[in-house]
Amino acid sequence: MPSKRYKKALAMVDLKKSYTLEEGIDLLKKFPKVKFDETIEVAFKLGVDPKHSDQMVRGTVPLPHGSGKQVRVLVFARDGAAADSARQAGAEFVGFEDMMKKCSDGWVDFDVAIATPEAMSEVRKLGKVLGPRGLMPNPKTGTVTEDTGKAVTEVKAGRVEFKVDKGANVHVTVGKVSFKENMLADNTRAVIDAVIKARPASVKGNFVRSCTLASTMSPPVHLDLRGLVAA
């Protein structure tokens, strides 16, 4: 049952209208407030069939103003330069056999996992634990690398990953309600551009079917992508 606050917010949305990015952000910030700093996400409905490997959509994008989220990073690396670089860059958890054991026992109290190529041969064995949670390191997203320090720094600074789900949807964090309007606009444009550029060559017709902006507890606001990208 929708709350009174949600109903009040919904009443402020013209469901027949597609808002410009600036209008959408302005409306989100006018919605009735909750007691915490809500996360804002942009969501896409794509014209792809994720069952086909050549129509997968995934990638990473650095948010110009960060995500507003404290990102906890685990780095799988043996003792040495890679492990030292990860620690210096601020990774909360660094190790190899000890971290492998913790994860195999079901521990997943982190947001991003990074691994050196050497460690990845063993980390793959954690597929059943990390895979379903979207935590498996992947070369395509820059989380399998020798340069662990750079990877940790980028993730901490606000680099976010995106991947199409089984329903052909993509959800990406673009910031917090407390962010200034221009910060949310810059972050959202960066994500929209990245998703458009990730369009598979095999996809025909309209790639982006719809795009909405919403905060954690708000109704979605439909965006008009004309003027932003040639979708």
C-alpha positions in Angstrom: 0.0 0.0 0.0 1.6 3.3 -1.1 2.3 5.7 1.8 0.7 9.2 2.0 4.1 10.7 1.2 4.4 8.5 -2.0 0.9 9.4 -3.1 1.6 13.1 -2.6 4.7 12.8 -4.7 2.8 10.8 -7.4 0.2 13.6 -7.6 3.0 16.0 -8.5 3.9 13.9 -11.6 2.3 14.4 -15.0 2.2 10.7 -16.1 1.6 11.7 -19.7 4.6 13.9 -19.9 8.3 13.3 -20.6 10.3 15.8 -18.7 13.6 17.4 -19.7 16.5 16.3 -17.5 16.5 19.7 -15.7 12.7 19.5 -15.1 13.0 15.9 -13.8 15.7 16.7 -11.3 13.8 19.8 -10.1 10.7 17.7 -9.6 12.5 15.0 -7.7 14.0 17.6 -5.3 10.5 19.0 -4.7 9.0 15.7 -3.6 8.2 15.3 0.1 11.3 14.5 2.0 12.1 11.4 4.0 14.5 11.1 7.0 17.5 10.0 5.1 19.5 11.2 2.0 17.9 9.2 -0.8 19.9 7.7 -3.6 18.8 8.8 -7.1 18.9 6.3 -10.0 18.4 6.5 -13.7 16.7 3.5 -15.2 16.5 2.4 -18.8 14.2 0.0 -20.7 16.3 -1.2 -23.6 15.3 -2.8 -26.9 17.6 -5.7 -26.5 17.2 -9.4 -25.8 19.7 -10.3 -23.0 19.3 -14.0 -23.8 21.6 -13.4 -26.8 25.2 -12.9 -25.8 25.7 -10.4 -28.7 23.0 -8.1 -27.1 24.5 -7.8 -23.6 24.9 -4.2 -22.5 27.4 -3.6 -19.7 30.2 -1.1 -18.9 31.5 1.4 -16.4 31.3 5.2 -16.2 33.0 7.7 -13.9 30.5 10.1 -12.4 31.9 13.6 -12.6 30.7 14.4 -9.0 30.8 10.9 -7.5 27.9 8.8 -6.3 27.7 10.1 -2.8 28.1 6.5 -1.6 30.9 5.2 0.6 32.2 2.3 -1.5 33.8 -0.6 0.4 36.4 -2.3 -1.8 37.9 -5.8 -1.6 41.1 -6.5 -3.5 42.3 -10.1 -4.2 46.0 -9.9 -4.4 49.0 -11.7 -3.1 51.5 -9.8 -0.9 53.6 -7.5 -3.0 53.3 -4.3 -5.1 49.6 -4.9 -6.1 48.5 -5.5 -2.5 50.5 -2.5 -1.2 49.1 -0.2 -3.9 45.5 -1.3 -3.1 46.0 -0.5 0.6 47.6 2.9 -0.2 44.6 3.8 -2.4 42.2 3.0 0.5 40.9 -0.5 -0.1 39.1 -1.7 3.0 40.0 -5.4 2.5 43.2 -6.7 0.8 44.3 -10.3 0.8 44.2 -13.6 -1.1 43.9 -17.0 0.6 42.3 -15.4 3.7 39.8 -13.4 1.7 39.1 -16.4 -0.6 38.2 -18.3 2.6 35.9 -15.6 4.0 34.0 -15.3 0.7 33.7 -19.0 0.3 32.1 -19.0 3.7 29.5 -16.6 2.5 31.0 -13.2 3.5 30.1 -10.4 1.0 30.2 -7.3 3.2 31.8 -5.1 0.4 30.5 -3.2 -2.7 33.2 -3.9 -5.3 35.8 -6.6 -5.8 39.0 -6.2 -7.7 41.5 -8.9 -8.5 44.9 -9.2 -10.1 45.0 -11.4 -13.2 47.1 -13.9 -11.3 44.6 -14.1 -8.4 41.6 -14.3 -10.9 42.4 -17.9 -11.7 41.4 -18.8 -8.1 38.8 -16.1 -7.6 36.7 -17.6 -10.4 36.0 -20.5 -8.1 33.9 -18.0 -6.0 31.4 -17.7 -8.9 28.4 -19.1 -7.0 29.0 -16.6 -4.1 30.0 -13.5 -6.0 28.3 -13.9 -9.4 24.6 -13.7 -8.3 25.4 -10.5 -6.3 27.2 -8.8 -9.2 30.5 -8.8 -7.3 32.7 -11.0 -9.6 35.7 -9.1 -10.9 35.6 -8.6 -14.7 38.3 -7.3 -17.1 35.5 -5.5 -19.1 34.7 -3.3 -16.1 38.3 -2.7 -15.1 38.2 -4.8 -12.0 40.7 -7.4 -13.1 44.0 -5.5 -13.3 47.6 -5.3 -12.2 47.1 -1.6 -11.4 45.0 -2.2 -8.3 45.8 1.3 -6.9 44.3 3.0 -9.9 41.2 0.7 -9.9 40.6 1.4 -6.2 41.0 5.1 -6.7 38.5 5.2 -9.6 35.9 3.1 -7.8 36.2 5.3 -4.7 35.9 8.4 -6.8 32.6 7.4 -8.2 33.0 5.0 -11.1 29.9 3.0 -11.4 29.1 -0.2 -13.3 26.0 -1.0 -15.3 24.7 -4.2 -16.7 21.4 -5.1 -18.4 19.2 -7.5 -16.4 17.0 -10.4 -17.7 14.2 -7.9 -18.3 16.3 -5.7 -20.5 16.5 -3.0 -17.8 19.5 -1.1 -16.6 19.6 0.8 -13.3 22.5 3.1 -12.4 23.1 5.3 -9.4 23.7 9.0 -10.3 23.9 10.6 -6.8 21.9 11.7 -3.8 18.9 13.9 -3.3 21.2 16.3 -1.4 23.4 16.9 -4.5 23.0 20.2 -6.3 21.0 20.2 -9.5 24.0 20.7 -11.8 25.8 17.8 -10.1 22.9 15.4 -10.7 22.5 16.7 -14.3 26.2 16.1 -15.1 26.2 12.7 -13.5 23.0 11.6 -15.3 24.3 12.9 -18.7 27.5 10.9 -18.2 25.5 7.7 -17.5 23.1 8.2 -20.5 26.0 8.8 -22.8 27.8 5.7 -21.5 24.7 3.4 -22.0 24.1 4.8 -25.5 27.7 4.1 -26.5 27.4 0.6 -25.1 24.7 -0.2 -27.7 25.5 -3.6 -29.3 26.1 -3.6 -33.1 23.5 -6.4 -33.5 20.6 -4.3 -32.1 18.2 -2.9 -34.6 15.5 -0.3 -34.2 15.0 1.8 -31.1 17.6 1.0 -28.5 16.3 3.1 -25.5 12.6 2.3 -25.1 12.2 4.5 -22.0 14.3 6.3 -19.4 13.2 7.3 -15.9 14.7 9.1 -12.9 13.7 8.2 -9.4 14.9 8.5 -5.8 14.8 5.6 -3.3 11.3 6.3 -2.1 9.8 8.2 -5.0 7.7 7.5 -8.1 9.6 7.5 -11.4 9.8 10.6 -13.6 10.0 9.9 -17.3 12.7 11.7 -19.2 12.7 13.1 -22.7 16.0 12.1 -24.2 15.7 14.3 -27.2 18.3 17.0 -27.0 20.5 14.8 -24.7 21.4 12.0 -27.1 20.3 10.5 -30.4 18.7 7.5 -28.9 
